């Protein structure tokens, strides 16, 4: 089972589709990552269980 998985989401600032690599070995995590398109910060919140993505939220950090 690959616990590092890529997922597409939308930047809350520029609305472009972006690709995030998520570590699904951690049940709950939040971190700040810059959008690769507009470089503005986003709060990424991930929930996983048994290596499967349960919840992904991306919010603006301003």
Secondary structure, 3 states (H helix, E strand, C coil): CCCEEEEEEECCCCCCEEEEEEECCCCEEEEEEECCCCCCEEEEEEEEECCEEEEEEEEECC
